[in-house]
Amino acid sequence: MAGVISTPHTLATEAGMQMFRAGGNAVDAALAAAAVLTVVYPHQCALGGDAFALVESASGDVTAYNGSGAAPAGLDADLLRARYDGIPDAGPLSISVPGLVAAWHSLSSSQGTLPWAELLAPAIALADDGVAVSRSLAAGILYRQGAMNRALRELLLPGDRPLAEGECFAQPALADTLRILAEEGADSFYRGSLSQRVVRGLNAEGCPISSEDLASHQTALDDALSLHYDGVEFLCCPPNSQGFVLLEALASLDALGLPLDARGEGARHLLQALLMAADDREALLGDPKRNPIDMAALFDRRALANRLSHAIQTGQAPAVNNPVAHGDTVAVCAMDDSGVSISLIQSVFQTFGSAVLEPETGIIFHNRARGFSLDPEAPNFLRAGCRPAHSLMPLLLRRDGRVFASLGTMGGKAQPQILAQLLPGVMAGTASLEAVLATPRWVFGARDIDFPGPTVAIEADAPAELDQHLKIHGLDVARVPACSESVGHAQAVRRRADGELEGAADPRSDGNAGVCAD
């Protein structure tokens, strides 16, 4: 089947291309790539993580897949509050139920065409044979080595020496786990033989996840959130995803008749709109079962116009409660000539997540419990069975009733900022996607960079005048190195006006895009 796929690692892209050549559709290609990424990019995603996806079927229906897991019943807020100032950023008490494997299976069974085992075959081979450590993985090992449990250190720092870029890196235990998933299906992870190993291993580390926690997990399917702006329909996952932050910012600009400008004088207005929406995220986002958000009220054009107008007139930045943009995530975007499109994002949250490797299964687990709060008044207060506030936000763009672009990025809470800067180029279609993704970017709250106060970080090769355009009272402006991971790894694919498929991978990643001719 003809198709296009973009991922942050060349081996993942090749796995997706194999599925296209085998007759699979865009969902098959994306899932094979996603499985490979858990092998080659374990600092950013793993079987012990979460995933979200948006899929447009060949008939034009769009479905949102929520593969985030809940807080374990044994993770008690009172006990944590007595021991810590907040939820730990690493270790066994930062782990929530992983939803990634169930999300993969839900996508495959509802939207894919190839056998489940075939999708996992490339990942199994790479975990067995080993892969070269990438630039990004080598940097992640150095950054997070102090937080790793013994099993993860033994894997990534053999003899207490960090694996270096280019070294061969094999994961036999993970290969065996992937084989079990291929043979027994995703149910093994939640209710079968793998679940028993996961619970036993995590309990030994001090994590309270139980068999009941895993068995109760299900992927949630929903309608996408939708916003029309400048002749395009923007589609995001609903809460507990932060996708509404981008839509709210666009609605705010639209309410005042302002253009979407990320590089000129209008960049200040875009930043203010994004910060205003981020304030709402901090005030409102949690599990919608307990704290539903009234989207109609949130997107009220008159209220948005008044708020943004006030921010512009006063020159003040909204009081964003948590400006840190950290987050380690991979995005996979794919389309095919049958009309299927997918944006899939999976993550361990921060670098190597909890930094806990369960040695029997070879699975690294995320620290997504950090998405909860210990404040009983917070919308994301830690409660058993509730999903956390989530940064993952796949994005589809639709025009004239069909999706023409699929985007996604790493970047934690800065994902709406990064995607907003890509949109003008993606929508216009005059520049190549490679050029759009390579354009210098900025983020508020740079990942892994220690600024003394709230700071807008701008890549060094961005135009000098951008410093002034983004200057808002109360925020500092600073430069970071060009082609910096601090501004995310974005992926994009697009169906051009002439019907040709196009893709690009962020030059800040280790990836590429591939186009398969029928």
C-alpha positions as CSV (number, residue, x, y, z in Angstrom):
1,M,0.0,0.0,0.0
2,A,1.2,3.5,-0.7
3,G,1.8,5.5,2.4
4,V,4.0,7.9,4.3
5,I,5.4,7.7,7.9
6,S,7.5,9.9,10.1
7,T,9.3,8.9,13.3
8,P,12.2,10.1,15.4
9,H,14.4,7.1,14.6
10,T,15.3,5.7,11.3
11,L,14.8,2.1,12.4
12,A,11.3,2.8,13.5
13,T,10.6,4.5,10.1
14,E,11.9,1.4,8.3
15,A,9.7,-0.9,10.4
16,G,6.7,1.2,9.3
17,M,7.8,1.0,5.7
18,Q,7.9,-2.8,6.0
19,M,4.3,-2.8,7.0
20,F,3.3,-0.7,4.0
21,R,5.3,-3.0,1.7
22,A,3.4,-6.0,3.3
23,G,0.1,-4.4,2.4
24,G,-0.6,-2.8,5.7
25,N,-2.3,0.5,6.3
26,A,-1.1,3.6,8.1
27,V,-2.2,2.2,11.5
28,D,-0.2,-1.0,11.0
29,A,2.8,1.1,10.0
30,A,2.5,3.4,13.0
31,L,2.2,0.5,15.4
32,A,5.2,-1.4,14.1
33,A,7.2,1.8,14.3
34,A,5.9,2.5,17.9
35,A,7.0,-1.0,18.9
36,V,10.5,-0.4,17.5
37,L,10.7,2.9,19.4
38,T,10.3,1.1,22.7
39,V,13.5,-0.7,21.8
40,V,15.6,2.0,20.3
41,Y,14.4,5.0,22.2
42,P,13.8,3.6,25.8
43,H,14.6,7.0,27.3
44,Q,11.4,8.4,25.7
45,C,9.0,5.5,25.5
46,A,8.6,2.0,26.8
47,L,6.0,-0.8,27.2
48,G,5.6,0.6,30.7
49,G,4.3,3.9,29.4
50,D,1.2,5.5,28.1
51,A,-0.1,6.4,24.6
52,F,-2.7,8.5,22.9
53,A,-3.8,8.4,19.2
54,L,-6.1,10.1,16.7
55,V,-7.1,8.0,13.7
56,E,-9.1,9.0,10.7
57,S,-10.6,5.8,9.1
58,A,-10.9,5.3,5.3
59,S,-14.6,6.4,5.7
60,G,-13.6,9.7,7.3
61,D,-14.6,9.0,10.9
62,V,-12.1,10.3,13.5
63,T,-11.6,8.4,16.8
64,A,-9.5,9.4,19.8
65,Y,-7.7,6.6,21.7
66,N,-6.9,7.3,25.3
67,G,-4.2,4.9,26.4
68,S,-3.4,6.5,29.8
69,G,-3.5,4.5,33.0
70,A,-4.9,5.2,36.4
71,A,-3.4,5.7,39.8
72,P,-2.9,2.3,41.6
73,A,-5.2,1.7,44.5
74,G,-2.3,1.4,46.8
75,L,-0.7,4.8,45.9
76,D,-2.1,6.8,48.8
77,A,-2.0,10.6,48.8
78,D,-1.9,11.0,52.6
79,L,1.1,8.6,52.9
80,L,3.0,10.4,50.1
81,R,2.2,13.8,51.7
82,A,3.7,12.6,55.0
83,R,6.9,11.6,53.3
84,Y,7.4,14.0,50.4
85,D,6.7,17.6,49.3
86,G,5.2,16.2,46.1
87,I,5.0,12.9,44.1
88,P,8.6,11.7,43.5
89,D,10.0,12.4,40.1
90,A,11.5,8.9,39.9
91,G,11.3,5.6,41.6
92,P,8.5,3.1,42.3
93,L,6.1,5.6,43.8
94,S,6.0,7.6,40.6
95,I,4.6,4.8,38.5
96,S,0.9,4.7,37.4
97,V,-0.8,1.9,35.5
98,P,0.8,1.7,32.0
99,G,-1.8,2.0,29.2
100,L,0.4,1.7,26.1
101,V,0.2,-2.0,25.3
102,A,-3.6,-1.9,25.6
103,A,-3.8,1.1,23.3
104,W,-1.7,-0.6,20.7
105,H,-4.0,-3.6,20.7
106,S,-7.1,-1.5,20.6
107,L,-5.7,0.4,17.6
108,S,-4.7,-2.8,15.8
109,S,-8.0,-4.7,16.4
110,S,-10.2,-1.7,15.4
111,Q,-8.2,0.0,12.6
112,G,-5.3,-2.2,11.5
113,T,-5.2,-4.9,8.8
114,L,-2.1,-7.0,9.5
115,P,-1.7,-9.7,12.2
116,W,-0.7,-8.4,15.6
117,A,2.4,-10.6,15.7
118,E,3.6,-9.2,12.4
119,L,3.6,-5.7,13.8
120,L,5.9,-6.7,16.7
121,A,8.4,-8.8,14.6
122,P,10.8,-5.9,13.7
123,A,11.0,-4.8,17.4
124,I,11.7,-8.3,18.6
125,A,14.5,-8.7,16.1
126,L,16.1,-5.4,17.1
127,A,15.9,-6.2,20.8
128,D,17.5,-9.6,20.2
129,D,20.3,-8.4,17.9
130,G,20.9,-5.0,19.4
131,V,21.0,-1.6,17.9
132,A,23.5,1.3,17.9
133,V,23.0,3.8,20.8
134,S,21.7,7.0,19.3
135,R,22.8,10.5,20.1
136,S,19.6,11.2,22.0
137,L,19.7,8.0,24.0
138,A,23.4,8.5,24.9
139,A,22.5,12.0,26.2
140,G,19.5,10.6,28.1
141,I,21.7,8.0,29.9
142,L,24.1,10.7,31.1
143,Y,21.3,13.0,32.2
144,R,19.3,10.4,34.2
145,Q,21.9,8.0,35.4
146,G,21.7,9.2,39.0
147,A,18.0,8.2,39.3
148,M,18.2,4.7,37.8
149,N,17.5,1.6,39.8
150,R,20.1,-1.2,39.8
151,A,18.6,-3.2,36.9
152,L,18.5,-0.1,34.7
153,R,22.0,0.9,35.6
154,E,23.3,-2.7,34.8
155,L,21.6,-2.4,31.4
156,L,22.7,1.1,30.4
157,L,25.9,1.6,32.5
158,P,27.7,-1.8,32.3
159,G,30.6,-1.8,34.6
160,D,29.4,1.7,35.7
161,R,30.4,3.1,32.3
162,P,27.5,4.8,30.4
163,L,26.8,3.4,27.0
164,A,28.1,5.8,24.3
165,E,26.7,6.8,21.0
166,G,27.3,4.1,18.4
167,E,27.8,1.2,20.9
168,C,25.6,-1.9,20.4
169,F,22.8,-2.2,22.8
170,A,20.8,-5.4,23.1
171,Q,17.8,-6.2,25.3
172,P,17.1,-9.9,25.5
173,A,14.6,-9.7,28.3
174,L,12.6,-7.2,26.4
175,A,12.8,-9.3,23.3
176,D,11.3,-12.2,25.3
177,T,8.5,-10.0,26.6
178,L,7.7,-8.8,23.1
179,R,7.5,-12.4,22.0
180,I,5.0,-13.2,24.7
181,L,2.9,-10.2,23.6
182,A,3.1,-11.4,20.0
183,E,2.0,-14.9,21.0
184,E,-0.5,-14.3,23.8
185,G,-1.7,-10.8,22.9
186,A,-1.9,-7.6,24.9
187,D,-4.2,-9.3,27.5
188,S,-1.1,-11.1,28.8
189,F,0.2,-7.7,30.1
190,Y,-2.9,-6.9,32.0
191,R,-4.5,-10.3,33.0
192,G,-2.0,-13.0,31.9
193,S,1.5,-14.3,32.5
194,L,3.2,-11.0,31.9
195,S,1.0,-9.2,34.4
196,Q,2.1,-11.6,37.1
197,R,5.7,-10.9,36.4
198,V,5.1,-7.1,36.2
199,V,3.3,-7.1,39.6
200,R,5.9,-9.3,41.3
201,G,8.8,-7.3,40.0
202,L,7.3,-3.8,40.7
203,N,6.2,-4.8,44.2
204,A,9.8,-5.9,44.9
205,E,10.9,-2.4,43.9
206,G,8.3,-0.9,46.3
207,C,5.6,0.0,43.8
208,P,2.1,-0.8,45.0
209,I,0.6,-1.7,41.6
210,S,-1.6,-4.8,42.0
211,S,-3.0,-7.5,39.6
212,E,-6.4,-5.8,40.1
213,D,-5.0,-2.4,39.0
214,L,-3.7,-3.9,35.8
215,A,-6.8,-6.1,35.1
216,S,-9.1,-3.1,35.5
217,H,-7.4,-1.0,32.8
218,Q,-9.1,-0.3,29.5
219,T,-8.3,2.0,26.6
220,A,-10.9,4.7,26.3
221,L,-12.3,5.6,22.9
222,D,-14.0,9.0,22.4
223,D,-14.8,11.6,19.8
224,A,-12.1,14.1,19.1
225,L,-12.2,17.7,20.3
226,S,-12.7,20.0,17.3
227,L,-12.1,23.7,16.5
228,H,-12.4,25.5,13.1
229,Y,-9.9,28.2,12.5
230,D,-8.7,29.8,9.3
231,G,-10.5,27.3,7.1
232,V,-9.0,24.3,8.9
233,E,-10.6,21.9,11.4
234,F,-8.1,21.1,14.2
235,L,-8.7,17.7,16.0
236,C,-7.2,16.8,19.4
237,C,-7.8,14.2,22.1
238,P,-10.2,15.3,24.8
239,P,-9.2,15.5,28.5
240,N,-7.3,14.1,30.3
241,S,-5.1,15.2,27.4
242,Q,-4.0,18.8,27.3
243,G,-5.0,19.0,23.6
244,F,-7.6,21.7,24.4
245,V,-4.7,24.1,25.3
246,L,-3.8,24.5,21.6
247,L,-7.4,24.8,20.5
248,E,-8.1,27.4,23.2
249,A,-5.1,29.5,22.1
250,L,-6.3,29.4,18.5
251,A,-9.8,30.3,19.5
252,S,-8.5,33.3,21.5
253,L,-6.6,34.6,18.5
254,D,-9.6,34.1,16.3
255,A,-11.8,36.0,18.8
256,L,-9.7,39.1,18.3
257,G,-9.1,38.6,14.6
258,L,-5.4,38.1,15.2
259,P,-3.2,36.0,12.8
260,L,-1.4,32.8,13.8
261,D,2.2,34.3,13.7
262,A,5.0,32.5,15.5
263,R,8.0,34.6,14.2
264,G,6.9,38.1,13.6
265,E,5.4,40.8,15.8
266,G,2.3,38.6,16.4
267,A,4.5,36.0,18.2
268,R,3.9,37.9,21.4
269,H,0.1,37.5,21.0
270,L,0.5,33.8,20.3
271,L,2.6,33.4,23.4
272,Q,0.1,35.3,25.5
273,A,-2.8,33.2,24.1
274,L,-0.8,30.0,24.9
275,L,0.1,31.0,28.4
276,M,-3.6,32.0,29.0
277,A,-4.7,28.5,27.9
278,A,-1.9,26.9,30.0
279,D,-3.3,28.7,33.1
280,D,-6.6,27.0,32.4
281,R,-4.9,23.7,32.0
282,E,-3.3,24.0,35.5
283,A,-6.7,25.1,37.0
284,L,-9.0,22.6,35.2
285,L,-7.2,19.5,33.9
286,G,-7.7,16.1,35.5
287,D,-9.7,13.0,35.0
288,P,-12.9,14.1,33.4
289,K,-14.9,11.4,35.3
290,R,-14.4,13.5,38.4
291,N,-13.6,16.9,37.0
292,P,-15.3,17.5,33.6
293,I,-14.4,20.6,31.7
294,D,-17.2,22.7,30.2
295,M,-15.6,23.2,26.8
296,A,-18.4,25.4,25.5
297,A,-17.8,27.8,28.3
298,L,-14.0,27.6,28.0
299,F,-14.1,28.4,24.2
300,D,-16.6,31.2,24.6
301,R,-15.3,33.8,22.1
302,R,-16.4,36.9,24.0
303,A,-14.7,35.7,27.2
304,L,-11.6,34.7,25.4
305,A,-11.4,38.0,23.6
306,N,-11.8,39.9,26.8
307,R,-9.0,37.9,28.5
308,L,-6.5,38.1,25.7
309,S,-7.2,41.7,25.0
310,H,-6.5,42.5,28.7
311,A,-3.2,40.6,28.5
312,I,-2.2,42.4,25.4
313,Q,-3.1,45.9,26.7
314,T,-1.3,45.4,30.0
315,G,1.7,43.5,28.6
316,Q,1.5,41.1,31.5
317,A,2.1,37.3,31.3
318,P,-0.6,35.1,32.9
319,A,0.6,33.5,36.1
320,V,1.4,30.0,34.8
321,N,1.8,27.7,37.8
322,N,4.2,25.2,36.3
323,P,6.3,26.6,33.5
324,V,8.6,23.6,33.2
325,A,8.3,22.1,29.7
326,H,10.1,18.9,30.3
327,G,8.8,15.7,28.8
328,D,10.2,12.7,26.9
329,T,7.8,11.5,24.2
330,V,7.8,10.1,20.7
331,A,5.4,11.0,18.0
332,V,4.6,8.7,15.0
333,C,2.6,10.2,12.1
334,A,1.4,8.2,9.1
335,M,-1.0,8.3,6.2
336,D,-1.9,6.0,3.4
337,D,-3.6,6.2,0.0
338,S,-6.8,4.5,1.3
339,G,-7.5,7.6,3.4
340,V,-6.3,6.3,6.8
341,S,-4.4,8.8,8.9
342,I,-2.9,8.5,12.4
343,S,-1.1,10.6,14.9
344,L,0.2,8.5,17.7
345,I,2.1,9.7,20.7
346,Q,3.7,7.5,23.4
347,S,5.8,8.3,26.4
348,V,7.5,7.5,29.7
349,F,6.9,11.2,30.7
350,Q,10.4,12.3,31.8
351,T,13.7,10.9,30.7
352,F,13.5,7.1,31.4
353,G,10.3,7.8,33.3
354,S,10.5,6.4,36.8
355,A,14.1,5.1,36.0
356,V,12.8,1.7,37.2
357,L,13.5,-1.3,35.0
358,E,11.8,-4.5,35.9
359,P,14.6,-7.0,35.2
360,E,12.6,-10.2,34.4
361,T,10.5,-8.5,31.7
362,G,13.0,-5.9,30.6
363,I,10.3,-3.2,30.8
364,I,11.0,0.4,31.8
365,F,8.1,2.1,33.6
366,H,7.0,5.7,33.3
367,N,6.7,8.2,36.1
368,R,3.2,9.4,34.9
369,A,2.0,9.5,38.5
370,R,3.8,12.9,38.4
371,G,0.7,14.1,36.5
372,F,-1.2,14.0,39.8
373,S,-1.2,16.5,42.7
374,L,-1.2,15.9,46.4
375,D,-3.4,19.0,46.9
376,P,-7.0,17.8,47.6
377,E,-8.4,20.9,45.9
378,A,-6.5,20.4,42.7
379,P,-8.4,18.9,39.7
380,N,-5.7,16.3,39.3
381,F,-5.6,15.2,42.9
382,L,-4.2,11.7,43.4
383,R,-7.2,9.3,43.7
384,A,-7.1,5.6,43.1
385,G,-8.6,4.7,39.7
386,C,-8.3,8.2,38.3
387,R,-6.2,9.1,35.2
388,P,-3.7,11.9,35.6
389,A,-3.5,15.2,33.8
390,H,-1.7,14.3,30.6
391,S,0.7,16.1,28.3
392,L,0.3,13.8,25.3
393,M,-1.7,15.4,22.5
394,P,-1.7,14.0,19.0
395,L,-3.1,16.4,16.3
396,L,-4.9,16.0,13.0
397,L,-5.8,18.8,10.6
398,R,-8.8,18.5,8.3
399,R,-9.9,20.5,5.4
400,D,-13.0,19.9,3.2
401,G,-14.0,17.0,5.4
402,R,-10.8,15.0,5.2
403,V,-7.5,15.0,7.1
404,F,-4.6,16.5,5.2
405,A,-2.0,16.6,7.9
406,S,-0.9,14.6,11.0
407,L,1.4,16.1,13.6
408,G,2.9,15.3,17.0
409,T,5.8,16.3,19.1
410,M,7.7,15.7,22.3
411,G,8.0,18.5,24.8
412,G,5.8,17.9,27.8
413,K,3.6,20.9,28.7
414,A,5.3,22.8,25.8
415,Q,3.7,20.6,23.1
416,P,0.9,23.1,22.3
417,Q,3.6,25.8,21.9
418,I,5.7,23.7,19.5
419,L,2.7,22.6,17.4
420,A,1.3,26.1,17.2
421,Q,4.6,27.2,15.6
422,L,4.5,24.5,13.0
423,L,0.9,25.2,11.9
424,P,1.4,28.2,9.6
425,G,3.9,26.3,7.5
426,V,1.9,23.1,7.5
427,M,-1.3,24.8,6.6
428,A,0.1,27.0,3.8
429,G,1.7,24.2,2.0
430,T,4.2,26.4,0.2
431,A,7.3,25.3,2.1
432,S,8.4,21.6,2.4
433,L,7.7,19.9,5.7
434,E,11.4,19.5,6.2
435,A,11.8,23.2,6.1
436,V,8.9,23.7,8.4
437,L,10.3,21.3,11.1
438,A,13.8,22.7,10.7
439,T,12.7,26.3,11.4
440,P,14.1,27.7,14.7
441,R,11.6,27.5,17.5
442,W,11.0,28.9,21.0
443,V,9.3,27.4,24.1
444,F,8.3,28.8,27.5
445,G,9.9,26.7,30.1
446,A,12.7,24.9,28.4
447,R,13.2,21.2,29.1
448,D,16.3,20.3,31.3
449,I,17.7,23.8,31.3
450,D,18.0,25.6,34.6
451,F,16.9,29.2,34.2
452,P,16.5,31.3,37.3
453,G,13.0,32.4,36.5
454,P,10.2,32.1,34.0
455,T,11.9,32.2,30.6
456,V,11.2,32.0,26.9
457,A,14.0,29.9,25.4
458,I,14.7,30.7,21.7
459,E,17.0,28.7,19.5
460,A,20.3,30.5,18.7
461,D,19.7,30.6,14.9
462,A,16.3,32.3,15.2
463,P,16.1,35.9,14.0
464,A,17.5,38.4,16.4
465,E,14.2,40.4,16.5
466,L,12.3,37.5,17.9
467,D,13.7,38.3,21.3
468,Q,11.8,41.6,21.3
469,H,8.7,40.1,19.8
470,L,8.5,37.6,22.6
471,K,9.3,40.0,25.4
472,I,6.5,40.1,27.9
473,H,6.7,41.7,31.3
474,G,7.5,39.1,33.9
475,L,9.3,36.8,31.5
476,D,12.9,36.5,30.6
477,V,14.2,35.7,27.2
478,A,17.2,33.5,26.6
479,R,18.9,31.7,23.8
480,V,19.6,28.0,23.7
481,P,21.8,26.1,21.2
482,A,20.5,25.7,17.6
483,C,18.8,22.4,16.8
484,S,18.1,21.9,20.6
485,E,16.1,19.0,22.1
486,S,14.8,21.7,24.4
487,V,12.3,22.7,21.7
488,G,11.1,19.2,21.1
489,H,11.2,16.5,18.4
490,A,8.3,17.1,16.0
491,Q,7.0,14.8,13.3
492,A,4.6,15.5,10.5
493,V,3.1,14.0,7.4
494,R,0.8,15.8,4.9
495,R,-1.3,15.1,1.8
496,R,-0.5,17.9,-0.6
497,A,-3.1,19.6,-2.8
498,D,-2.0,17.5,-5.7
499,G,-2.7,14.3,-3.7
500,E,1.0,13.4,-3.2
501,L,2.1,12.2,0.3
502,E,4.9,14.1,2.1
503,G,6.6,13.5,5.4
504,A,9.4,14.9,7.5
505,A,11.1,14.2,10.8
506,D,12.6,16.8,13.1
507,P,16.3,17.3,12.5
508,R,16.6,17.5,16.3
509,S,15.8,13.8,16.5
510,D,17.5,10.7,15.1
511,G,14.7,10.1,12.6
512,N,13.4,10.4,9.1
513,A,10.3,10.1,7.0
514,G,9.6,7.4,4.4
515,V,7.2,7.3,1.5
516,C,6.2,4.0,0.1
517,A,4.9,3.9,-3.5
518,D,2.1,1.4,-4.2
